[in-house]
Each structure stands twice: as C-alpha cells, then as structure tokens.
Amino acid sequence: IVIGLGNIGFGYDCDMWEESSQVARTHAKAFELHPSYRLVGGIDKDVLKRRRFTEKTKVGAWRSIDDLIRGCEEKEIGCVAVATGAKHQLEIAEEVIQRLKPKVLVLEKPVAEDGEGIERIKKINENSGTKIFVNYQRVYLSGINSIKRSIIEGKYGRLLTGSVIYGKGLIRNGTHFINLLIHLFGSLEVAEVGSKCVRSGKDIEADFIVQCTEAHDQTINLRSVGKYGVMAGEIDLWFERARIIWRNQASDIEVSFFREQSDGWSVLGGVDMAIGINKDAYQLEVYDNIMRAINGQESMTCDLALAIKSVALALVVINRVK
C-alpha cells in the first residue's frame, strides 16, 4: 500500500506507467515491478490523484485507512510506504502501525523535523512488531556501497579530509549527505558551526564541520550554497591513495588514484573509475535491499536508527546557530 500519491508516491512514474518495465522512481512502481512485492492499492485525500492512480495501476485507491479497511480485499498488508510529507508523516505512521500492523513500514525523509518528532517516532516504534526503514535512497544503492566496501577494505587508504556542498535546506536535503557520511564512516560529531545562516521556517542552511570519530577523527566541511531553495549536492573526499568526487546530487561518482612521481611527489591521474547511479532504478534497489534485510540476507539499508542519527546531527547544528 502507498499512502500519499504525489510525486515520490506515484507521480514521477505516472506518465510512463505502461511504457517501461525498468523505470521505478516511485514507491508504487517499485511495488509493481519488484517480484517480491505486489501493489495492492493507494491512499490519498485528493480524488483526482486517486482516479489517476486507479486508471494507471488497475488497483484500488481509497481516501483514508478507514476506507481501505472497509474496501480492500487484502486483510493482511505486508508493506506500507508513507509518502505524505513530513507534516503528517508521524501521525499516519502511528495509525498504520496500530491498525494495519504491516511487517514493514517505509517512511520518507526526514523522519522527523525536530526533537519532539524524534521522540515521537521512537515511541511509535516501541514494541510495534513493524520494521521501519527510511527512504534515504543513496544508502541502498549498489554503486555507492561498492565505494563503502573499498573504504572498509582500505583500498583508498585513510580518509584525509572532505567537503560537501548542499542546498534546499539542512533538514530537507542536507540530511541526505549527513546520512551518507554516517553510512560510509560511522559516527559523526559536530565540531564547528559557522556564522552564515539562511532560514526557511524550521529549516536552515549553515556551514559546519563534522568530525568522523570512527575514521581517525578526520573532519569534513559541509557548506550551504547560501540561497535557500537551490538544489545542490556534491561531495569531495580525499584519501591517502585516492580522491572521490560525487557530482549531480551524488549520483555520478569519479575515483582517481594518486600516482607516485620520480621526484617523490604523488599526483592525481585522470579518472580511473566512473560509477554511474541509475536514478531511474533508485526505488527498485531500495525495496530489493529491504526484502533482503527482512529475509536475513546481506543488505544495505537505512533503518530508523540511522535516519534518527542523521536528523539529530542536523538539529545540533540548528540549535548552535540559534
């Protein structure tokens, strides 16, 4: 079941629904295409979205969970994706767990917007019997996890330093990159927060430095583009033996290795390896890893604990700016 039939729930794939068996940018299409899932229906208050969803998918759509319970022939729902936006997500998550009792609940990022939200989702999750995953897609992707394996194996040597440029808000978009850095390097601590700040409601953009406490305490600088609403996302990581640059919202990855010269200096060569991330298959990889995780197989996922750590670190930055 998909709750919220907007862009990430269904909309991004709507116009090409019948045309491609390889593209899955949304929760609905991933359920449709992945052999381990079956799309049962959707929920949205907007009658036009429900109508369009039903026309394309040929499955039911309801206005509320009440209507779903009354009208859906499936009485056991294995997986629910909530794609309603942060404002209503926790309220809906609580109702889903209490009334539908799915084995798996997939939430959108951020999982919370403040400390109160973090405590609420923790309480919702207590003794629920439902496994919660969060849709920070990069953590699930095979191309990015090949980089993680190489870091663990020491292929690049020790991390020296790094930088991130982000936009579109620290909570809304910056936590994508915090989440990815925790995934790659382990625990992070906020070492320093700059004075520059762009605000938009509860969210901000600020420059700050994190310390990688499990990677020899090396630091990574995260910088805002300085104008709220600008989509940005680039990562530049320097290791003893290589440099890794992530462009286009960390979708295109270039790895360059140092080469030792006759004079004793090491210089970067050209791009030794380019790793492309297939944006059109993001959600398929997400749900494939979730299925592997619940079956006890090797997997890379963003569980609730990792998602909470990502938001909590962003909140440290926000509180220091205040």
C-alpha positions, 0 to 999 in steps of 0.5 A, a space after each residue: 500500500 502507498 499512502 500519499 500519491 504525489 510525486 515520490 508516491 506515484 507521480 514521477 512514474 505516472 506518465 510512463 506507467 505502461 511504457 517501461 518495465 525498468 523505470 521505478 522512481 516511485 514507491 508504487 512502481 517499485 511495488 509493481 515491478 519488484 517480484 517480491 512485492 505486489 501493489 495492492 492499492 493507494 491512499 490519498 485525500 485528493 480524488 483526482 490523484 486517486 482516479 489517476 492512480 486507479 486508471 494507471 495501476 488497475 488497483 484500488 485507491 481509497 481516501 483514508 485507512 478507514 476506507 481501505 479497511 472497509 474496501 480492500 480485499 487484502 486483510 493482511 498488508 505486508 508493506 506500507 510506504 508513507 509518502 505524505 510529507 513530513 507534516 503528517 508523516 508521524 501521525 499516519 505512521 502511528 495509525 498504520 502501525 496500530 491498525 494495519 500492523 504491516 511487517 514493514 513500514 517505509 517512511 520518507 525523509 526526514 523522519 522527523 523535523 525536530 526533537 519532539 518528532 524524534 521522540 515521537 517516532 521512537 515511541 511509535 516504534 516501541 514494541 510495534 512488531 513493524 520494521 521501519 526503514 527510511 527512504 534515504 535512497 543513496 544508502 541502498 544503492 549498489 554503486 555507492 556501497 561498492 565505494 563503502 566496501 573499498 573504504 572498509 577494505 582500505 583500498 583508498 587508504 585513510 580518509 584525509 579530509 572532505 567537503 560537501 556542498 548542499 542546498 534546499 535546506 539542512 533538514 530537507 536535503 542536507 540530511 541526505 549527505 549527513 546520512 551518507 557520511 554516517 553510512 560510509 564512516 560511522 559516527 559523526 560529531 559536530 565540531 564547528 558551526 559557522 556564522 552564515 545562516 539562511 532560514 526557511 521556517 524550521 529549516 536552515 542552511 549553515 556551514 559546519 564541520 563534522 568530525 568522523 570519530 570512527 575514521 581517525 577523527 578526520 573532519 569534513 566541511 559541509 557548506 550551504 550554497 547560501 540561497 535557500 531553495 537551490 538544489 545542490 549536492 556534491 561531495 569531495 573526499 580525499 584519501 591517502 591513495 585516492 580522491 572521490 568526487 560525487 557530482 549531480 546530487 551524488 549520483 555520478 561518482 569519479 575515483 582517481 588514484 594518486 600516482 607516485 612521481 620520480 621526484 617523490 611527489 604523488 599526483 592525481 591521474 585522470 579518472 580511473 573509475 566512473 560509477 554511474 547511479 541509475 536514478 531511474 532504478 533508485 526505488 527498485 534497489 531500495 525495496 530489493 535491499 529491504 526484502 533482503 534485510 527482512 529475509 536475513 540476507 546481506 543488505 544495505 539499508 537505512 533503518 530508523 536508527 540511522 535516519 534518527 542519527 542523521 536528523 539529530 546531527 542536523 538539529 545540533 547544528 540548528 540549535 548552535 546557530 540559534 
